[in-house]
Amino acid sequence: LEEMQWSGGDKSVPDSICSFPCKPGERKKMVKGVPCCWHCELCDGYQYQLDEFTCETCPSDMRPAPNRTTCRPTPIIKLEWNSPWALVPASLAMLGILATSAVVITFIRFNDTPIVRASGRELSYVLLTGIFLIYLITFLMIAEPGVVVCAFRRLLLGLGMAITYSAMLTKTNRIYRIFEQGKRSVTPPKFISPTSQLLITFILISVQVLGVFVWFGVAPPHTIIDYEELRPPNPDLARGILKCDMSDLSIICCLSYSIVLMVTCTVYAVKSRGVPETFNEAKPIGFTMYTTCIVWLAFVPIFFGTAQSTEKMFIQTATLTVSMSLSASVSLGMLYMPKVYVIIFHPEQNVQKRKRSFKGVVQAARMSQKSLNEKQNGETKIEPDRTQ
């Protein structure tokens, strides 16, 4: 027996057995036609060994243990403040809040000076409030989800932008109507007083607020744990994500009214681009809206292009908050920083200029129209009289 050679040169006597016992996490797959023999098959993916012949899939909120004999709870994660996805947006928002506060304090301090009065104090404070809320939403998007946080996310996500672009739209529409009316008549158009402008702005804002409260009534805010978003092939990497009950579609719907206001304001800014500079804020508002539209056009492909990413929530949250901060920064920088610069560093320019009567506006509008017509006819362009 010691001299006997077995297959492979092994001198030990092989075990006379059909199948070996299966390891933990493996099920027995019986060999067809040989009732006492089986193959061992590993329970793979999110399966665990229910008994010696069966593999079962773990519940959606669980994953298999390392030995695959039972299931264990899937860890729950959320966006942390020390994550780069949160630090960058939060830093931008904090700088924006400080800059907005500086502008508000400057305007309050110099409230009765010509530059502040000429910028439309009432609407300016409304617009600055909207910009402040746009920056503030970043911290709510990063904060740990809860019923209160989710409710404020719904309310403020679109409200800040609605306030900002309602005020801009009201300003631009007023300028457009004044100069269009000036081409036809010496009678001022209706609803151009500061009180009327505030009323129009608040009516536009109320549409957004009403929509949010209807949403509250239909589906009260709450938190959910999404186990499907981070469920890769390797169960050891599976995570549940704690978040508010706001889908990608609901976020876009929440912003859709603000986008409509933004586009409408851009249209009026384009229509008012030929208005003489001494009579309006249409040009800086126009530049603001063109830049803002570019920011949001870049936002859409990034937001929806990351739908299959394992870090979808983090990327989308960062993209949304950075885009909102950039649009707020564009509005703040182009509309108010030049005024603050003059108020602080060149007070000699902050003086009362000749009061602009509607008659002067009519003259400027007609001269502007005449110049445009002559330019189209190939004639010499006549500069409008801007001394009114």
Contacts in CASP RR format, 6 or more apart in sequence:
PFRMAT RR
TARGET T0000
AUTHOR 0000-0000-0000
METHOD contacts of the structure
MODEL  1
LEEMQWSGGDKSVPDSICSFPCKPGERKKMVKGVPCCWHCELCDGYQYQL
DEFTCETCPSDMRPAPNRTTCRPTPIIKLEWNSPWALVPASLAMLGILAT
SAVVITFIRFNDTPIVRASGRELSYVLLTGIFLIYLITFLMIAEPGVVVC
AFRRLLLGLGMAITYSAMLTKTNRIYRIFEQGKRSVTPPKFISPTSQLLI
TFILISVQVLGVFVWFGVAPPHTIIDYEELRPPNPDLARGILKCDMSDLS
IICCLSYSIVLMVTCTVYAVKSRGVPETFNEAKPIGFTMYTTCIVWLAFV
PIFFGTAQSTEKMFIQTATLTVSMSLSASVSLGMLYMPKVYVIIFHPEQN
VQKRKRSFKGVVQAARMSQKSLNEKQNGETKIEPDRTQ
1 13 0 8 1.000
2 11 0 8 1.000
4 11 0 8 1.000
5 11 0 8 1.000
6 12 0 8 1.000
6 13 0 8 1.000
6 14 0 8 1.000
7 14 0 8 1.000
18 34 0 8 1.000
18 36 0 8 1.000
18 37 0 8 1.000
19 28 0 8 1.000
19 31 0 8 1.000
19 36 0 8 1.000
19 37 0 8 1.000
19 38 0 8 1.000
19 39 0 8 1.000
19 40 0 8 1.000
20 40 0 8 1.000
22 28 0 8 1.000
22 38 0 8 1.000
22 40 0 8 1.000
22 52 0 8 1.000
23 40 0 8 1.000
24 49 0 8 1.000
24 67 0 8 1.000
24 68 0 8 1.000
24 69 0 8 1.000
25 42 0 8 1.000
25 43 0 8 1.000
25 48 0 8 1.000
25 49 0 8 1.000
25 55 0 8 1.000
25 67 0 8 1.000
25 68 0 8 1.000
25 69 0 8 1.000
26 40 0 8 1.000
26 41 0 8 1.000
26 42 0 8 1.000
26 43 0 8 1.000
26 49 0 8 1.000
27 40 0 8 1.000
27 41 0 8 1.000
27 43 0 8 1.000
27 49 0 8 1.000
27 51 0 8 1.000
27 52 0 8 1.000
27 53 0 8 1.000
27 54 0 8 1.000
27 55 0 8 1.000
28 38 0 8 1.000
28 39 0 8 1.000
28 40 0 8 1.000
28 41 0 8 1.000
28 52 0 8 1.000
28 53 0 8 1.000
29 38 0 8 1.000
29 39 0 8 1.000
29 40 0 8 1.000
29 41 0 8 1.000
30 37 0 8 1.000
30 38 0 8 1.000
30 53 0 8 1.000
31 37 0 8 1.000
31 38 0 8 1.000
31 39 0 8 1.000
41 55 0 8 1.000
42 68 0 8 1.000
43 49 0 8 1.000
43 55 0 8 1.000
43 64 0 8 1.000
43 68 0 8 1.000
45 64 0 8 1.000
45 233 0 8 1.000
45 235 0 8 1.000
46 57 0 8 1.000
46 58 0 8 1.000
46 63 0 8 1.000
46 64 0 8 1.000
46 231 0 8 1.000
46 235 0 8 1.000
46 238 0 8 1.000
47 55 0 8 1.000
47 56 0 8 1.000
47 57 0 8 1.000
47 58 0 8 1.000
47 64 0 8 1.000
47 68 0 8 1.000
48 55 0 8 1.000
48 56 0 8 1.000
48 58 0 8 1.000
48 64 0 8 1.000
48 65 0 8 1.000
48 68 0 8 1.000
48 69 0 8 1.000
48 70 0 8 1.000
48 71 0 8 1.000
49 55 0 8 1.000
49 68 0 8 1.000
49 69 0 8 1.000
50 56 0 8 1.000
58 64 0 8 1.000
58 71 0 8 1.000
58 235 0 8 1.000
59 71 0 8 1.000
60 227 0 8 1.000
60 228 0 8 1.000
61 73 0 8 1.000
61 74 0 8 1.000
61 225 0 8 1.000
61 227 0 8 1.000
61 240 0 8 1.000
62 71 0 8 1.000
62 72 0 8 1.000
62 73 0 8 1.000
62 74 0 8 1.000
63 71 0 8 1.000
63 72 0 8 1.000
63 74 0 8 1.000
63 235 0 8 1.000
63 236 0 8 1.000
63 238 0 8 1.000
64 70 0 8 1.000
64 71 0 8 1.000
64 72 0 8 1.000
64 235 0 8 1.000
65 71 0 8 1.000
65 72 0 8 1.000
66 236 0 8 1.000
74 227 0 8 1.000
74 238 0 8 1.000
74 239 0 8 1.000
74 240 0 8 1.000
75 238 0 8 1.000
75 239 0 8 1.000
75 240 0 8 1.000
76 225 0 8 1.000
76 239 0 8 1.000
76 240 0 8 1.000
76 241 0 8 1.000
76 242 0 8 1.000
77 230 0 8 1.000
77 239 0 8 1.000
77 240 0 8 1.000
77 241 0 8 1.000
77 242 0 8 1.000
78 144 0 8 1.000
78 145 0 8 1.000
78 241 0 8 1.000
78 242 0 8 1.000
78 243 0 8 1.000
79 85 0 8 1.000
79 86 0 8 1.000
79 142 0 8 1.000
79 313 0 8 1.000
79 314 0 8 1.000
79 317 0 8 1.000
80 86 0 8 1.000
81 87 0 8 1.000
81 90 0 8 1.000
81 142 0 8 1.000
83 314 0 8 1.000
85 311 0 8 1.000
85 314 0 8 1.000
85 315 0 8 1.000
85 317 0 8 1.000
85 318 0 8 1.000
86 142 0 8 1.000
86 317 0 8 1.000
86 318 0 8 1.000
88 318 0 8 1.000
88 322 0 8 1.000
89 138 0 8 1.000
89 141 0 8 1.000
89 142 0 8 1.000
89 317 0 8 1.000
89 318 0 8 1.000
89 321 0 8 1.000
89 322 0 8 1.000
89 325 0 8 1.000
90 138 0 8 1.000
90 139 0 8 1.000
90 142 0 8 1.000
92 138 0 8 1.000
92 321 0 8 1.000
92 322 0 8 1.000
92 325 0 8 1.000
92 326 0 8 1.000
92 329 0 8 1.000
93 135 0 8 1.000
93 136 0 8 1.000
93 138 0 8 1.000
93 139 0 8 1.000
93 321 0 8 1.000
93 325 0 8 1.000
94 135 0 8 1.000
96 135 0 8 1.000
96 325 0 8 1.000
96 328 0 8 1.000
96 329 0 8 1.000
96 332 0 8 1.000
97 132 0 8 1.000
97 135 0 8 1.000
97 136 0 8 1.000
99 329 0 8 1.000
99 332 0 8 1.000
99 337 0 8 1.000
100 128 0 8 1.000
100 131 0 8 1.000
100 132 0 8 1.000
100 135 0 8 1.000
100 328 0 8 1.000
100 332 0 8 1.000
101 132 0 8 1.000
102 340 0 8 1.000
103 128 0 8 1.000
103 332 0 8 1.000
103 336 0 8 1.000
103 337 0 8 1.000
103 340 0 8 1.000
104 125 0 8 1.000
104 128 0 8 1.000
104 132 0 8 1.000
106 340 0 8 1.000
106 343 0 8 1.000
106 344 0 8 1.000
107 116 0 8 1.000
107 121 0 8 1.000
107 124 0 8 1.000
107 125 0 8 1.000
107 128 0 8 1.000
107 336 0 8 1.000
110 116 0 8 1.000
110 343 0 8 1.000
110 350 0 8 1.000
111 121 0 8 1.000
113 343 0 8 1.000
113 350 0 8 1.000
114 350 0 8 1.000
114 351 0 8 1.000
114 352 0 8 1.000
114 353 0 8 1.000
115 339 0 8 1.000
115 342 0 8 1.000
115 343 0 8 1.000
115 350 0 8 1.000
116 124 0 8 1.000
116 339 0 8 1.000
116 343 0 8 1.000
119 281 0 8 1.000
119 336 0 8 1.000
119 339 0 8 1.000
120 194 0 8 1.000
121 194 0 8 1.000
122 194 0 8 1.000
122 197 0 8 1.000
122 198 0 8 1.000
123 167 0 8 1.000
123 170 0 8 1.000
123 171 0 8 1.000
123 194 0 8 1.000
123 197 0 8 1.000
123 198 0 8 1.000
123 201 0 8 1.000
124 336 0 8 1.000
126 163 0 8 1.000
126 167 0 8 1.000
126 198 0 8 1.000
126 201 0 8 1.000
127 163 0 8 1.000
127 164 0 8 1.000
127 167 0 8 1.000
127 168 0 8 1.000
127 331 0 8 1.000
127 335 0 8 1.000
128 332 0 8 1.000
128 336 0 8 1.000
129 160 0 8 1.000
129 163 0 8 1.000
130 159 0 8 1.000
130 160 0 8 1.000
130 161 0 8 1.000
130 163 0 8 1.000
130 164 0 8 1.000
130 167 0 8 1.000
130 328 0 8 1.000
131 160 0 8 1.000
131 164 0 8 1.000
131 328 0 8 1.000
131 331 0 8 1.000
131 332 0 8 1.000
133 156 0 8 1.000
133 159 0 8 1.000
133 160 0 8 1.000
133 163 0 8 1.000
134 160 0 8 1.000
134 161 0 8 1.000
134 164 0 8 1.000
134 324 0 8 1.000
134 325 0 8 1.000
134 327 0 8 1.000
134 328 0 8 1.000
135 324 0 8 1.000
135 325 0 8 1.000
135 328 0 8 1.000
136 156 0 8 1.000
137 153 0 8 1.000
137 156 0 8 1.000
137 157 0 8 1.000
137 158 0 8 1.000
137 160 0 8 1.000
137 321 0 8 1.000
137 324 0 8 1.000
138 321 0 8 1.000
138 324 0 8 1.000
138 325 0 8 1.000
140 149 0 8 1.000
140 152 0 8 1.000
140 153 0 8 1.000
140 156 0 8 1.000
141 153 0 8 1.000
141 157 0 8 1.000
141 317 0 8 1.000
141 320 0 8 1.000
141 321 0 8 1.000
142 317 0 8 1.000
142 321 0 8 1.000
143 149 0 8 1.000
144 242 0 8 1.000
145 223 0 8 1.000
145 242 0 8 1.000
145 243 0 8 1.000
145 244 0 8 1.000
146 222 0 8 1.000
146 223 0 8 1.000
146 244 0 8 1.000
147 221 0 8 1.000
147 222 0 8 1.000
147 223 0 8 1.000
149 244 0 8 1.000
150 221 0 8 1.000
150 222 0 8 1.000
150 223 0 8 1.000
150 244 0 8 1.000
150 245 0 8 1.000
150 246 0 8 1.000
151 216 0 8 1.000
151 221 0 8 1.000
153 221 0 8 1.000
153 244 0 8 1.000
153 246 0 8 1.000
154 212 0 8 1.000
154 215 0 8 1.000
154 216 0 8 1.000
154 221 0 8 1.000
154 246 0 8 1.000
154 254 0 8 1.000
155 209 0 8 1.000
155 212 0 8 1.000
157 251 0 8 1.000
157 254 0 8 1.000
157 255 0 8 1.000
158 208 0 8 1.000
158 212 0 8 1.000
158 254 0 8 1.000
158 255 0 8 1.000
158 257 0 8 1.000
158 258 0 8 1.000
159 205 0 8 1.000
159 208 0 8 1.000
159 209 0 8 1.000
159 212 0 8 1.000
160 258 0 8 1.000
161 255 0 8 1.000
161 258 0 8 1.000
161 261 0 8 1.000
161 262 0 8 1.000
161 324 0 8 1.000
161 327 0 8 1.000
162 204 0 8 1.000
162 205 0 8 1.000
162 207 0 8 1.000
162 208 0 8 1.000
162 257 0 8 1.000
162 258 0 8 1.000
162 261 0 8 1.000
163 201 0 8 1.000
163 205 0 8 1.000
164 328 0 8 1.000
164 331 0 8 1.000
165 258 0 8 1.000
165 261 0 8 1.000
165 262 0 8 1.000
165 265 0 8 1.000
166 201 0 8 1.000
166 204 0 8 1.000
166 205 0 8 1.000
166 261 0 8 1.000
167 201 0 8 1.000
168 265 0 8 1.000
168 285 0 8 1.000
168 288 0 8 1.000
168 289 0 8 1.000
168 331 0 8 1.000
169 204 0 8 1.000
169 261 0 8 1.000
169 264 0 8 1.000
169 265 0 8 1.000
169 268 0 8 1.000
170 197 0 8 1.000
170 200 0 8 1.000
170 201 0 8 1.000
170 204 0 8 1.000
171 197 0 8 1.000
171 281 0 8 1.000
171 285 0 8 1.000
172 265 0 8 1.000
172 268 0 8 1.000
172 269 0 8 1.000
172 272 0 8 1.000
172 282 0 8 1.000
172 285 0 8 1.000
172 286 0 8 1.000
173 200 0 8 1.000
173 268 0 8 1.000
174 192 0 8 1.000
174 197 0 8 1.000
175 268 0 8 1.000
175 272 0 8 1.000
175 275 0 8 1.000
175 279 0 8 1.000
175 280 0 8 1.000
175 281 0 8 1.000
175 282 0 8 1.000
176 268 0 8 1.000
176 271 0 8 1.000
176 272 0 8 1.000
176 275 0 8 1.000
176 282 0 8 1.000
177 189 0 8 1.000
177 192 0 8 1.000
178 188 0 8 1.000
178 189 0 8 1.000
178 192 0 8 1.000
178 358 0 8 1.000
178 361 0 8 1.000
178 365 0 8 1.000
179 272 0 8 1.000
179 275 0 8 1.000
179 279 0 8 1.000
179 280 0 8 1.000
179 361 0 8 1.000
179 364 0 8 1.000
179 365 0 8 1.000
179 368 0 8 1.000
180 189 0 8 1.000
180 365 0 8 1.000
181 187 0 8 1.000
181 188 0 8 1.000
181 189 0 8 1.000
182 358 0 8 1.000
182 361 0 8 1.000
182 362 0 8 1.000
182 365 0 8 1.000
182 366 0 8 1.000
183 362 0 8 1.000
183 365 0 8 1.000
183 366 0 8 1.000
183 369 0 8 1.000
185 362 0 8 1.000
186 358 0 8 1.000
186 359 0 8 1.000
186 362 0 8 1.000
188 358 0 8 1.000
190 196 0 8 1.000
191 197 0 8 1.000
191 199 0 8 1.000
191 200 0 8 1.000
204 261 0 8 1.000
207 257 0 8 1.000
208 257 0 8 1.000
208 258 0 8 1.000
212 254 0 8 1.000
219 245 0 8 1.000
221 244 0 8 1.000
221 245 0 8 1.000
222 244 0 8 1.000
222 245 0 8 1.000
223 242 0 8 1.000
223 243 0 8 1.000
223 244 0 8 1.000
223 245 0 8 1.000
224 242 0 8 1.000
224 243 0 8 1.000
224 244 0 8 1.000
224 245 0 8 1.000
225 240 0 8 1.000
225 241 0 8 1.000
225 242 0 8 1.000
225 243 0 8 1.000
226 240 0 8 1.000
226 241 0 8 1.000
226 243 0 8 1.000
226 313 0 8 1.000
227 238 0 8 1.000
227 240 0 8 1.000
227 241 0 8 1.000
229 240 0 8 1.000
229 241 0 8 1.000
229 312 0 8 1.000
229 313 0 8 1.000
230 237 0 8 1.000
230 238 0 8 1.000
230 239 0 8 1.000
230 240 0 8 1.000
230 241 0 8 1.000
230 310 0 8 1.000
231 238 0 8 1.000
232 238 0 8 1.000
232 310 0 8 1.000
241 313 0 8 1.000
243 313 0 8 1.000
246 254 0 8 1.000
248 303 0 8 1.000
248 304 0 8 1.000
248 307 0 8 1.000
248 316 0 8 1.000
251 320 0 8 1.000
259 296 0 8 1.000
262 289 0 8 1.000
262 292 0 8 1.000
262 293 0 8 1.000
262 296 0 8 1.000
263 293 0 8 1.000
265 285 0 8 1.000
265 289 0 8 1.000
266 286 0 8 1.000
266 289 0 8 1.000
266 290 0 8 1.000
266 293 0 8 1.000
268 282 0 8 1.000
269 282 0 8 1.000
269 285 0 8 1.000
269 286 0 8 1.000
269 289 0 8 1.000
269 290 0 8 1.000
270 286 0 8 1.000
272 280 0 8 1.000
272 282 0 8 1.000
273 282 0 8 1.000
273 283 0 8 1.000
273 286 0 8 1.000
274 282 0 8 1.000
274 368 0 8 1.000
274 372 0 8 1.000
275 282 0 8 1.000
275 283 0 8 1.000
275 365 0 8 1.000
275 368 0 8 1.000
276 364 0 8 1.000
276 368 0 8 1.000
276 384 0 8 1.000
276 386 0 8 1.000
277 283 0 8 1.000
277 386 0 8 1.000
278 356 0 8 1.000
278 364 0 8 1.000
278 386 0 8 1.000
279 356 0 8 1.000
279 361 0 8 1.000
279 364 0 8 1.000
279 386 0 8 1.000
281 335 0 8 1.000
284 334 0 8 1.000
284 335 0 8 1.000
284 338 0 8 1.000
285 335 0 8 1.000
287 334 0 8 1.000
288 330 0 8 1.000
288 331 0 8 1.000
288 334 0 8 1.000
288 335 0 8 1.000
291 330 0 8 1.000
291 334 0 8 1.000
292 327 0 8 1.000
292 330 0 8 1.000
292 331 0 8 1.000
295 323 0 8 1.000
295 326 0 8 1.000
295 327 0 8 1.000
295 330 0 8 1.000
296 323 0 8 1.000
296 327 0 8 1.000
298 323 0 8 1.000
299 319 0 8 1.000
299 320 0 8 1.000
299 323 0 8 1.000
302 315 0 8 1.000
302 319 0 8 1.000
303 316 0 8 1.000
303 319 0 8 1.000
303 320 0 8 1.000
306 312 0 8 1.000
306 315 0 8 1.000
306 316 0 8 1.000
306 319 0 8 1.000
309 315 0 8 1.000
342 349 0 8 1.000
342 350 0 8 1.000
343 350 0 8 1.000
354 387 0 8 1.000
354 388 0 8 1.000
356 388 0 8 1.000
357 388 0 8 1.000
359 388 0 8 1.000
360 388 0 8 1.000
361 388 0 8 1.000
363 384 0 8 1.000
363 385 0 8 1.000
363 388 0 8 1.000
364 384 0 8 1.000
364 385 0 8 1.000
364 386 0 8 1.000
364 388 0 8 1.000
367 382 0 8 1.000
367 384 0 8 1.000
367 385 0 8 1.000
368 384 0 8 1.000
370 382 0 8 1.000
371 381 0 8 1.000
371 382 0 8 1.000
371 383 0 8 1.000
371 384 0 8 1.000
374 380 0 8 1.000
374 381 0 8 1.000
374 382 0 8 1.000
375 381 0 8 1.000
END
